[in-house]
Amino acid sequence: MRIYFSVVRRWWVAPAALSLTVLVCWTTGGTELPVPSFLGGTGGAKLRYFAPLLVVMAVLYCLDRRLGEVESTAVAPVSLRDHATVAGVVVLAHTAGPWVGMDVPRNVMLLLAVALAARRFMNTAAAGSVCLGALAVTVVMGRGQGPSGQVVFEEWALVIHPSDSGAAWVAAVILFTLALAVSSGAGRFPPSGRAYG
């Protein structure tokens, strides 16, 4: 089964994507992209908000690589190892947090939660699109200008909260845990006999 996870699932892609995310955050993470705001004014969205998408897409890629016949005859459910590996990717992202800011691992967790929940009911490509769309809506609609011109964040826009926001981190942990529980049925929808993708 170890060979299955390295050759078929290719879980080594996720740490590689995390390394690339760290590199992007170190080199260009502070760069601001011009993004309009529906709540007033225009401003920039930091590139670091979009960097966790590299990890999310790598995890979705790994989860999508499967051999249904092998997985259905495995002694231990493959989904349990998948969940453990996805949780391991999140832990690994948190080890990089002190160097890139704790908002990056929080956003990895949050965007993975969106992608895993969407993947439960759609295919993997659609889950990636839902994740990107949720991020875009959050960046565009989740911030505005306060009365004195300072940037204010909506409570629901967890992705763009500052890195020291404990409430945003706790909410991300809760959403990630719920998404893991919901995604445990992934692979059963659509019904057996139909392939994802």
Backbone torsions as a table, in degrees:
resi	resn	phi	psi	omega
1	MET	NA	-27.4	178.0
2	ARG	-62.5	-40.5	178.2
3	ILE	-66.1	-37.9	179.0
4	TYR	-58.1	-42.6	-177.2
5	PHE	-74.3	-25.9	179.4
6	SER	-92.2	-30.7	-176.3
7	VAL	-96.2	-47.6	-177.4
8	VAL	-82.6	-56.8	-178.3
9	ARG	-72.0	-31.5	-179.2
10	ARG	57.0	52.4	-178.2
11	TRP	-66.6	-12.9	177.2
12	TRP	-66.4	-16.2	179.4
13	VAL	-67.7	-34.3	-177.1
14	ALA	-64.6	-48.4	175.7
15	PRO	-63.6	-32.3	176.3
16	ALA	-64.2	-42.0	177.8
17	ALA	-66.4	-35.5	176.9
18	LEU	-65.6	-39.6	176.2
19	SER	-62.7	-40.7	177.3
20	LEU	-65.3	-38.2	177.1
21	THR	-61.6	-44.7	178.3
22	VAL	-61.7	-42.8	178.8
23	LEU	-62.3	-43.7	178.7
24	VAL	-62.9	-42.7	-179.4
25	CYS	-66.8	-37.6	178.3
26	TRP	-67.2	-44.1	-172.3
27	THR	-86.2	-46.3	-174.3
28	THR	-129.1	14.1	-175.9
29	GLY	-61.3	-29.2	-179.5
30	GLY	-84.7	-7.3	179.6
31	THR	-64.2	134.2	-179.9
32	GLU	-103.3	132.5	176.1
33	LEU	-96.9	135.4	180.0
34	PRO	-68.9	120.2	-178.5
35	VAL	-135.1	129.3	177.9
36	PRO	-70.3	157.2	176.9
37	SER	-121.1	131.5	179.3
38	PHE	-79.5	-11.8	-178.4
39	LEU	-98.5	13.6	176.0
40	GLY	119.2	127.8	175.2
41	GLY	78.6	174.2	173.4
42	THR	-121.4	164.7	-179.4
43	GLY	-172.0	-167.9	-179.5
44	GLY	-115.4	151.5	172.8
45	ALA	-110.1	128.8	-178.3
46	LYS	-65.5	143.6	179.3
47	LEU	-62.0	-26.9	-179.8
48	ARG	-63.3	-22.0	175.9
49	TYR	-65.2	-31.8	-175.9
50	PHE	-92.7	-16.7	-177.3
51	ALA	-59.8	-37.8	178.8
52	PRO	-61.7	-16.9	177.1
53	LEU	-60.8	-28.4	177.2
54	LEU	-60.6	-43.9	179.7
55	VAL	-69.4	-42.9	-179.0
56	VAL	-61.6	-45.1	-179.7
57	MET	-66.8	-34.7	176.8
58	ALA	-65.8	-42.1	178.5
59	VAL	-64.7	-42.5	178.0
60	LEU	-63.0	-38.9	176.8
61	TYR	-59.5	-45.6	-179.0
62	CYS	-65.7	-41.9	179.9
63	LEU	-66.7	-28.4	-177.7
64	ASP	-78.1	-20.5	-180.0
65	ARG	-82.9	107.1	-175.9
66	ARG	-148.5	155.6	172.0
67	LEU	-120.4	101.7	-173.6
68	GLY	-55.8	-40.2	-178.1
69	GLU	-66.0	-40.9	179.8
70	VAL	-67.6	-43.0	-178.0
71	GLU	-66.9	-35.6	-178.4
72	SER	-72.8	-20.1	179.5
73	THR	-104.6	4.9	-179.5
74	ALA	-67.8	147.5	179.9
75	VAL	-67.7	-48.3	176.8
76	ALA	-101.0	140.7	179.7
77	PRO	-59.2	129.2	-178.7
78	VAL	-65.8	-29.7	-178.7
79	SER	-62.8	-31.3	177.8
80	LEU	-65.8	-41.0	176.8
81	ARG	-68.2	-37.0	177.0
82	ASP	-61.8	-45.0	178.9
83	HIS	-62.3	-42.0	179.0
84	ALA	-64.1	-39.0	-179.6
85	THR	-70.0	-40.8	177.2
86	VAL	-62.8	-42.9	176.7
87	ALA	-63.5	-36.8	176.5
88	GLY	-64.0	-37.3	176.5
89	VAL	-62.6	-40.5	178.9
90	VAL	-65.8	-42.2	177.6
91	VAL	-62.9	-42.7	177.7
92	LEU	-61.9	-38.5	176.8
93	ALA	-63.4	-37.2	178.9
94	HIS	-69.6	-26.8	176.0
95	THR	-69.8	-26.1	176.5
96	ALA	-84.3	-11.3	-177.2
97	GLY	-53.8	-44.1	-179.8
98	PRO	-60.4	-23.7	-178.7
99	TRP	-92.2	-28.7	-176.5
100	VAL	-113.0	-7.2	-175.8
101	GLY	103.1	141.1	-176.2
102	MET	-74.3	-7.4	176.1
103	ASP	-72.7	-26.6	-179.6
104	VAL	-68.3	-51.6	177.0
105	PRO	-64.8	-32.6	176.3
106	ARG	-62.3	-41.8	-179.7
107	ASN	-72.5	-31.9	172.7
108	VAL	-59.2	-47.0	180.0
109	MET	-62.1	-45.2	-176.6
110	LEU	-67.2	-46.1	-179.7
111	LEU	-70.5	-32.2	173.1
112	LEU	-64.6	-37.2	177.8
113	ALA	-61.3	-44.8	178.7
114	VAL	-62.6	-45.9	-176.5
115	ALA	-66.7	-41.9	-178.9
116	LEU	-67.3	-40.5	178.3
117	ALA	-66.1	-41.1	178.9
118	ALA	-67.8	-36.6	-179.4
119	ARG	-64.6	-26.8	179.6
120	ARG	-61.7	-32.7	-174.4
121	PHE	-112.8	-7.9	-179.4
122	MET	-132.8	-176.4	174.5
123	ASN	-85.0	175.1	-174.0
124	THR	-66.7	-39.9	179.3
125	ALA	-61.9	-42.2	178.5
126	ALA	-66.5	-35.2	178.2
127	ALA	-64.0	-40.6	176.0
128	GLY	-63.8	-39.5	178.9
129	SER	-67.0	-40.7	177.5
130	VAL	-62.4	-40.7	179.2
131	CYS	-62.8	-46.5	178.5
132	LEU	-64.0	-41.6	178.3
133	GLY	-64.1	-41.3	178.0
134	ALA	-63.2	-40.1	177.6
135	LEU	-64.6	-43.9	-179.5
136	ALA	-63.0	-43.8	179.0
137	VAL	-63.2	-40.6	179.8
138	THR	-64.0	-44.1	-178.3
139	VAL	-67.3	-39.0	-176.0
140	VAL	-80.0	-41.1	-173.1
141	MET	-103.3	-5.8	-173.3
142	GLY	-93.6	1.4	-179.8
143	ARG	-138.0	156.8	178.5
144	GLY	-158.5	-167.3	179.2
145	GLN	-111.8	135.3	175.7
146	GLY	-77.7	179.5	-177.9
147	PRO	-60.7	-31.6	-179.1
148	SER	-97.2	11.3	175.9
149	GLY	92.9	-2.6	179.4
150	GLN	-78.1	155.7	179.5
151	VAL	-77.3	130.2	176.4
152	VAL	-118.2	149.0	-178.4
153	PHE	-113.1	140.9	172.6
154	GLU	-72.8	148.3	-177.5
155	GLU	-61.7	-34.1	-176.7
156	TRP	-78.2	-15.3	-176.2
157	ALA	-85.4	69.2	-173.2
158	LEU	-64.1	-31.2	-175.6
159	VAL	-63.1	-34.5	-175.0
160	ILE	-100.3	7.6	175.1
161	HIS	-67.4	153.0	178.8
162	PRO	-59.9	158.9	-175.2
163	SER	-67.0	-20.7	-179.0
164	ASP	-92.3	10.8	179.9
165	SER	-77.9	103.8	179.2
166	GLY	-67.2	-36.9	-179.8
167	ALA	-63.7	-39.6	178.8
168	ALA	-66.3	-37.6	-179.9
169	TRP	-68.0	-44.0	179.1
170	VAL	-62.9	-42.2	177.7
171	ALA	-62.6	-38.5	178.5
172	ALA	-65.5	-40.1	178.0
173	VAL	-62.8	-44.2	-179.8
174	ILE	-63.6	-46.2	-180.0
175	LEU	-64.8	-38.3	178.2
176	PHE	-65.3	-42.7	178.6
177	THR	-62.9	-43.3	177.5
178	LEU	-64.2	-39.4	179.7
179	ALA	-65.9	-37.6	175.8
180	LEU	-62.8	-40.6	179.0
181	ALA	-65.7	-42.6	-179.8
182	VAL	-68.5	-38.9	-175.2
183	SER	-76.2	-4.3	179.0
184	SER	-63.2	-20.2	176.4
185	GLY	-87.7	-1.2	-179.3
186	ALA	-60.4	136.0	-175.5
187	GLY	105.3	-18.1	175.5
188	ARG	-99.8	-9.8	179.1
189	PHE	-130.4	119.8	4.6
190	PRO	-68.4	168.4	-175.9
191	PRO	-55.0	157.2	-179.0
192	SER	-59.3	146.5	-176.3
193	GLY	104.3	-17.6	176.7
194	ARG	-111.4	134.2	-178.1
195	ALA	-89.5	151.5	173.7
196	TYR	-72.8	159.5	170.3
197	GLY	99.2	NA	NA
